[in-house]
């Protein structure tokens, strides 16, 4: 549980946790008790075209406290952690204490540890990297880079290769030149919601059914005319499955089951990131919220 008496009404609050763990409700409670603006730190909730399916705060919740960075990006525009850091900067300097809440671990890590400002990889470089075998990608990297990454992880190796090819400078040099964080962890009040698999899974099952009743299928129908799996917003969990149903490729029960499986896998990846990168954050039991 949070010690409400010791919660500083001035310092920014950070709330991270897996999907369906009760993060938004906690952020609203903090805002109600001591004020502040609830700021989104979820890479999927930024998109305008998916509200129900990404579990963005409802209009009633948004009316209960100021909210920022929710649904402000068109679904066909790319939005990176760098974009989010630029968008969150004025909120950190604003009069209202930010209560930053979400499930995208990279956003929090970049905010509190800094982010290497590496230029985007050109499409042609990425395509070339996709076509190369892992040993050839590894062979292009220097010893310093190989010592810093899991050389069996193709995604990590290819990322280092792409940066080297695109910029002429090794990824490790970019990382060593990372600017200072916008919000050092010591200047914030960080909370990590502990939501074990056995507690979270039933909530994921129930929440997707609730989303369907709240209009998720109708939302997918509205997205169908311009749908493409390459759209930045197409990563919304459950979107490909509902689109497949609308196209006659899946029954609705099958689409729902696949979406629930995708959500459980996503939650597992989130928990893995939090365990690895947020060991010093204050743990809050989801069951106690």
N, C-alpha and C positions, 0 to 999 in steps of 0.2 A: 504493500500500500504506500501511497505518497503521504509524506508528513506535511500536511497542509500548512501547519504553523511555521515550518522552516522554509517554505517556498518563497523565494524572493520575487516580489511583484515588479521589480525593475529589470532583472536579467532575463535575456531570451530563454525560452524553453524549447527543447528539442524532444520530439516523441517519435521513436521509430518502432516498427513492429511488423510482423507478417500480415498479409491480407486477412481481413475478417477478424482481427484480434481486438477491436474496440478502440483503435487509436483516435478516431475522429470524435467519439463520445468523450474521451478523456480530455482532448483539446478544448472541447466546448465547455466542459465542467471547469477547467482552469480559467477559461475566459470569463465564465459567469462569476467565479469566485474572486478573481483579482484583475480582470480586464486583460486586454490584448487583442491582437489581430491574428486570426488563424491562417497560417501560410502553408500552402500545399508543397509537399516534397515527394510527390508521386509522379513518375514520368508518364503515366497513362491518364491521370486526371487533369492534365493540362489541356487536353484536346476538347474542342467545342462539340464535336459530333458524337461523343459517347458520354452521356451523363449517368444513365441508369447502370449500364454495364460496367463502368469503372468505379461505381459506388461513390461518386462525388456527393458532397453534402447536398441535402435537399434544399429547396427554396426556404422552407421553414427553418432549417438549421442555419442557413446563411443569414436569415433575418435575425437570429438570436445573438449573433456576434459578427463583427467585421471579418470578411474572408478575402484572401488574395491568392492570385496565381492558379485559380481553378477555371478550366474551360476557356482559357484566353488565347489558345493557339488553334488555327484552322487545321483540320485533320489531314490536309495534304502538304503541310509544311513540316520540315524536319525540325526537331527540337532536341538539343543536346544538353548535357550537364553544364557546358559553358554558357549556353543561353540562359539556363536557370540561374546560374550564379550572377549573371548580369541583372536579371529581373529581380532577384532577391536583395541585391545590394541597397537600393533606396529604402526598402522595408526595414533593413537592419539599422538604418540611420533615422528612421521616422520616429514620431512621438509615441506611437503605440508599441508596447512590448510585443515582439513577434513570438508566436507559439507555432513553431515549425513542425509539421506532422506529415508523415508519409512512410511508404514502404520501400523507397528506392535508396538502397544503402549508399550507392555511389554519390548521390546528391549530398548526403550528410558527410561522407568522407571528404569530398571536395570542399565543402563548406568549412569544415573544422581542421582539415590538414593541408589544404591547398590543392590546386589543380594545375598540372603542366599544360600550358597553352600551346598544344601541338596543332599545326595546320591540318585541315581535313585531308584525308587520303583521296587522291583523284580516282575516279571510277576505273580508269584503265589500269592503274597500278594494282587496285584490289582484284580486278579480273585476272591479271597476270599471276598474282599471288595465289588465287584460288586454283589455278591450273598447275602449280608447281608441287612436287612431292615434298613431304615434311623434311627429309634429309637435306634437300637442296635449299630449302628456306633456312634451316639451321646453319648450313655451311657458310651462308652470307653474313652471319652475325659474329661479332668479336667475343673474346673470352669474357669480358666484363658483362656483356649482355647475357650470355649463356648462363653465367653464374647467378643471375638475378631472376630468372624465369624457370618455370617447369618446362623443360625442353621436350617433354612428351605430350604437352598440351598444344595441339596445333593452333588453336585460336590465339594463344599467347605468343607463340613463335611467329605466326603470320603477322600479328599486329606489330611486333618489333621489326620484322622484315619490311613491312609497308612503310613504317615511319622512316626507316633508313633510306629506302628507295625514294620516298617522296621529298625528304628534307635534306638528305646527305649527312644527317647527324643521328647518332644512335639514340634509341629511346631512353637509355639510362642517363644520357646527358640532359635530355629534356626534363626528365624527372628530377635530376639533381638541381636543376635551375628553377624548380617550382616556386612561384611567388608565395609569400606568407598567406595563411588562411584568412578569409574574410571574417570568420568568427572562431577564434581559438576555443577549444573545448572548455578550457578553464574559465572562460567568460560566459559560459552558458550553463543551463541546468538540463543535462541530458538524461532522458529516461528511455529504457528499452523494454518493451512489453514482452514478457516471457509467455509464449503460447505453445505449449507442447502439442505434438501431433495428435494425440488421443483426445485432447480438448478442442483443438481447432477443426479437425475434420468434420465433425457433425455440424459445426457452424458454417463451414463452406458449403456443405450439402444444402442446408436450409436457406442460406443466403441466395444461392443461385435460383432456387425456386421462388423466393421473394422477389428477385429481380425480374423474373418472367411475369409475375403478377403485376409488377410495377410498370411494365411496358418495355422490357428489354427487347422483345421480339419486334415490337413496333419500331423501336429505335433502329434495329438492324434493317428493317424494311425501308426506313428512310435513308439508310446508308447504301442500300443495294444498287441503285442506279450508277453511282460512281465508284463502286467497290473495286479495289485492287489489293491483292495481298502485299504489294510493294509500298503501299501508303504508310507513312510513319504511324498513323493512328490504328493501322490494321493489327498492331500487336496487342490491342485490348483483349484481355483474356475472355474467351467465349465468343468473340466476334467471328472468327473463321467458321466456327461450328454453327452458329445461328445463320450465317450467310449460306452455308452449305444446305441447311434445312430449307431455307427459302428458295433455293435453286432446285429443290427436289432430290438432293443427293443423300440426305439423312432424314430419318423421322425425328420429330421433336424430342421424344425421350432419348434417342441415341445422341442427338446433338447436346442435350442437357448433360448426359452422363459424360461425354467427352469433355465438355467444358469444365465440369467438376474435377475431372482427372487433371486437366491442364492447370486448374487453380491450385490443386494440391501440390503439383510439381513446382509451381511457381513459389508457393509458400515454403517448400523445402529449400529451394535455392536462396530465398530470403533469409531463412534461419541460418543457413550455412554462412552467408555473408556476415550476418550480425555476430555470430559466434567468433568469427575470425577477426573482425575489424572493430567491434564495439565492446570489448571485454571490460573496459573501465566505466561504462555507462551504468547508471543506477537501474537495477532490474525491478520491474513491476509485474506482479503476477496478473495475467489476463483474467484468471478466474476470480480475482478479488475486485475487479473493476465493477 
